[in-house]
């Protein structure tokens, strides 16, 4: 696989624009191709409820430091 950029996906089960199943499939496909990808599933937040993504984004900071620190 030529893809080398680590990906951290944050997705809500209640997203009414993009289906959670599609996000899960995409992450699984990337994982099978040995991409560095992680999925954080959020509960109870709609696509437009951006306030609900604040905590998951804060949690991504440690992932960024850990994963991007390897490059």
Backbone as ProteinMPNN parsed JSONL, in Angstrom:
{"seq_chain_A": "XXXXXXXXXXXXXXXXXXXXXXXXXXXXXXXXXXXXXXXXXXXXXXXXXXXXXXXXXXXXXXXXXXXXXXX", "coords_chain_A": {"N_chain_A": [[0.846, -1.189, 0.0], [0.542, 2.202, -0.785], [-0.17, 4.277, 0.8], [0.678, 6.341, 3.46], [0.01, 8.117, 5.436], [-1.107, 8.539, 8.674], [-4.413, 7.952, 9.927], [-7.109, 9.198, 11.778], [-10.256, 8.507, 12.523], [-13.27, 9.997, 13.333], [-16.514, 9.317, 14.108], [-20.045, 9.449, 14.265], [-22.645, 7.314, 15.44], [-25.176, 8.25, 15.044], [-25.103, 9.895, 12.873], [-26.705, 11.521, 10.334], [-26.11, 12.041, 7.737], [-23.833, 10.707, 6.712], [-23.46, 7.272, 6.668], [-22.763, 5.162, 9.45], [-21.959, 2.572, 8.966], [-20.659, 2.701, 6.514], [-18.379, 4.162, 7.16], [-17.152, 2.417, 8.965], [-16.632, 0.224, 7.271], [-14.817, 1.414, 5.484], [-12.666, 1.99, 7.198], [-12.005, -0.613, 7.991], [-11.195, -1.686, 5.518], [-8.943, -0.081, 4.945], [-7.351, -0.836, 7.123], [-6.897, -3.536, 6.545], [-5.248, -3.187, 4.423], [-2.99, -2.464, 5.615], [-2.778, 0.167, 6.497], [-2.237, 2.887, 8.737], [-4.688, 3.367, 10.772], [-7.356, 4.492, 12.788], [-10.468, 4.184, 14.459], [-12.824, 6.141, 16.061], [-15.806, 5.885, 17.593], [-18.617, 7.805, 18.138], [-21.339, 8.39, 20.311], [-24.764, 9.392, 20.154], [-24.652, 11.871, 18.819], [-25.489, 14.071, 16.257], [-24.846, 14.645, 12.725], [-24.611, 17.378, 12.394], [-24.264, 18.293, 14.936], [-21.9, 19.619, 16.098], [-20.737, 20.337, 18.53], [-20.758, 18.025, 20.009], [-18.519, 16.683, 19.265], [-16.345, 17.664, 20.485], [-15.051, 16.53, 22.821], [-14.187, 13.964, 21.776], [-12.363, 14.971, 19.88], [-10.498, 16.199, 21.543], [-9.497, 13.913, 22.749], [-8.148, 12.869, 20.624], [-5.744, 14.142, 20.573], [-3.715, 12.845, 22.092], [-3.389, 10.591, 20.506], [-2.433, 11.757, 18.151], [0.021, 12.798, 19.065], [1.299, 10.406, 19.767], [1.246, 8.771, 17.375], [2.019, 10.451, 15.215], [4.379, 11.25, 16.193], [6.098, 9.278, 15.556], [7.047, 9.761, 13.078]], "CA_chain_A": [[0.0, 0.0, 0.0], [1.326, 3.424, -0.894], [-0.677, 5.263, 1.75], [1.497, 6.34, 4.676], [-0.459, 9.133, 6.377], [-2.005, 7.976, 9.681], [-5.769, 8.517, 9.893], [-7.941, 9.032, 12.969], [-11.622, 8.758, 12.063], [-14.277, 10.204, 14.381], [-17.804, 9.206, 13.44], [-21.168, 9.194, 15.166], [-23.661, 6.346, 15.002], [-26.398, 8.977, 14.715], [-24.874, 10.793, 11.738], [-27.791, 11.35, 9.377], [-25.605, 12.351, 6.407], [-22.948, 9.609, 6.333], [-23.781, 6.083, 7.46], [-21.669, 4.608, 10.247], [-21.516, 1.334, 8.321], [-19.7, 3.057, 5.465], [-17.131, 4.551, 7.825], [-16.553, 1.197, 9.499], [-16.108, -0.531, 6.128], [-13.635, 2.108, 4.976], [-11.588, 1.777, 8.163], [-11.615, -2.022, 7.881], [-10.458, -1.839, 4.264], [-7.623, 0.528, 5.13], [-6.604, -1.679, 8.061], [-6.464, -4.735, 5.805], [-4.164, -2.758, 3.53], [-1.871, -2.099, 6.505], [-2.725, 1.605, 6.772], [-2.352, 3.267, 10.145], [-6.009, 3.991, 10.873], [-8.084, 4.215, 14.025], [-11.842, 4.678, 14.428], [-13.473, 6.524, 17.318], [-17.241, 5.998, 17.37], [-19.281, 8.693, 19.096], [-22.753, 8.073, 20.487], [-25.727, 10.442, 20.465], [-24.34, 13.15, 18.19], [-25.86, 14.116, 14.85], [-23.816, 15.179, 11.834], [-24.503, 18.833, 12.572], [-24.062, 18.598, 16.359], [-20.44, 19.695, 16.21], [-20.378, 20.421, 19.948], [-20.589, 16.664, 20.506], [-17.244, 16.136, 18.832], [-15.267, 18.349, 21.219], [-14.294, 15.581, 23.644], [-13.415, 13.035, 20.934], [-11.232, 15.686, 19.284], [-9.488, 16.335, 22.604], [-8.888, 12.592, 22.91], [-7.28, 12.62, 19.474], [-4.434, 14.776, 20.788], [-2.727, 11.841, 22.5], [-3.145, 9.762, 19.327], [-1.567, 12.544, 17.255], [1.368, 12.824, 19.64], [1.868, 9.058, 19.713], [1.417, 8.268, 16.022], [2.795, 11.367, 14.386], [5.717, 11.336, 16.779], [6.894, 8.221, 14.958], [7.503, 10.176, 11.749]], "C_chain_A": [[0.884, 1.241, 0.0], [0.93, 4.472, 0.141], [0.144, 5.211, 3.021], [1.059, 7.368, 5.706], [-1.409, 8.479, 7.378], [-3.353, 8.706, 9.681], [-6.493, 8.192, 11.185], [-9.35, 9.463, 12.58], [-12.532, 8.901, 13.275], [-15.624, 10.223, 13.685], [-18.89, 8.878, 14.454], [-22.128, 8.162, 14.581], [-24.93, 7.057, 14.525], [-26.215, 9.982, 13.575], [-25.937, 10.506, 10.673], [-27.37, 11.666, 7.936], [-24.744, 11.196, 5.874], [-23.194, 8.422, 7.254], [-22.551, 5.558, 8.203], [-21.102, 3.351, 9.593], [-20.478, 1.601, 7.232], [-18.352, 3.444, 6.06], [-16.408, 3.32, 8.359], [-15.93, 0.372, 8.373], [-14.825, 0.103, 5.585], [-12.438, 1.889, 5.895], [-11.094, 0.334, 8.091], [-10.791, -2.269, 6.623], [-9.046, -1.264, 4.385], [-6.758, -0.31, 6.06], [-6.071, -2.924, 7.368], [-5.313, -4.424, 4.867], [-2.961, -2.226, 4.305], [-1.71, -0.589, 6.713], [-2.824, 1.822, 8.277], [-3.651, 4.053, 10.3], [-6.689, 3.56, 12.165], [-9.458, 4.866, 13.939], [-12.336, 4.942, 15.837], [-14.949, 6.725, 17.01], [-17.855, 6.798, 18.508], [-20.763, 8.328, 19.138], [-23.572, 9.344, 20.729], [-25.476, 11.801, 19.85], [-24.748, 13.083, 16.722], [-24.71, 14.706, 14.033], [-23.561, 16.661, 12.104], [-24.292, 19.248, 14.019], [-22.584, 18.666, 16.685], [-19.953, 19.786, 17.656], [-20.088, 19.036, 20.528], [-19.274, 16.016, 20.114], [-16.062, 16.764, 19.58], [-14.421, 17.363, 22.011], [-13.539, 14.558, 22.788], [-12.219, 13.706, 20.247], [-10.121, 15.902, 20.308], [-8.749, 15.016, 22.803], [-7.925, 12.279, 21.774], [-5.884, 13.211, 19.66], [-3.382, 13.75, 21.178], [-2.392, 10.904, 21.339], [-2.184, 10.472, 18.376], [-0.138, 12.545, 17.781], [2.053, 11.474, 19.515], [2.213, 8.646, 18.288], [2.29, 9.184, 15.175], [4.2, 11.564, 14.93], [6.654, 10.29, 16.208], [7.501, 8.647, 13.623], [8.595, 11.223, 11.841]], "O_chain_A": [[1.875, 1.299, 0.728], [1.645, 5.457, 0.327], [0.295, 4.14, 3.61], [1.686, 7.478, 6.759], [-2.425, 7.914, 6.972], [-3.419, 9.916, 9.464], [-6.493, 7.047, 11.636], [-9.602, 10.644, 12.339], [-12.562, 8.028, 14.143], [-15.861, 11.034, 12.789], [-18.664, 8.113, 15.391], [-22.386, 8.147, 13.377], [-25.671, 6.523, 13.699], [-27.082, 10.825, 13.345], [-26.048, 9.384, 10.178], [-28.184, 11.567, 7.019], [-24.906, 10.765, 4.733], [-23.14, 8.554, 8.477], [-21.449, 5.517, 7.658], [-19.899, 3.099, 9.662], [-19.539, 0.826, 7.052], [-17.304, 3.089, 5.52], [-15.191, 3.2, 8.22], [-14.812, -0.125, 8.517], [-13.865, -0.599, 5.266], [-11.328, 1.634, 5.428], [-9.887, 0.091, 8.128], [-9.792, -2.987, 6.668], [-8.074, -1.896, 3.971], [-5.563, -0.477, 5.814], [-4.925, -3.319, 7.583], [-4.5, -5.295, 4.555], [-2.047, -1.626, 3.739], [-0.626, -0.123, 7.065], [-3.428, 1.023, 8.993], [-3.71, 5.245, 9.999], [-6.599, 2.402, 12.574], [-9.597, 5.969, 13.41], [-12.273, 4.068, 16.702], [-15.31, 7.628, 16.254], [-17.64, 6.504, 19.684], [-21.36, 7.998, 18.113], [-23.125, 10.257, 21.423], [-26.034, 12.796, 20.313], [-24.39, 12.136, 16.022], [-23.729, 15.202, 14.587], [-22.423, 17.127, 12.046], [-24.155, 20.438, 14.304], [-22.076, 17.859, 17.463], [-18.845, 19.343, 17.956], [-19.265, 18.897, 21.433], [-18.953, 14.923, 20.578], [-14.909, 16.419, 19.322], [-13.197, 17.36, 21.884], [-12.362, 14.304, 23.045], [-11.179, 13.074, 20.056], [-8.939, 15.799, 19.978], [-7.534, 14.996, 23.0], [-6.985, 11.504, 21.952], [-4.946, 12.812, 18.97], [-2.27, 13.777, 20.651], [-1.248, 10.471, 21.2], [-1.242, 9.868, 17.862], [0.806, 12.318, 17.024], [3.24, 11.398, 19.198], [3.336, 8.222, 18.016], [3.204, 8.72, 14.493], [5.1, 11.994, 14.209], [7.871, 10.398, 16.356], [8.378, 7.962, 13.097], [9.096, 11.684, 10.816]]}, "name": "protein", "num_of_chains": 1, "seq": "XXXXXXXXXXXXXXXXXXXXXXXXXXXXXXXXXXXXXXXXXXXXXXXXXXXXXXXXXXXXXXXXXXXXXXX"}
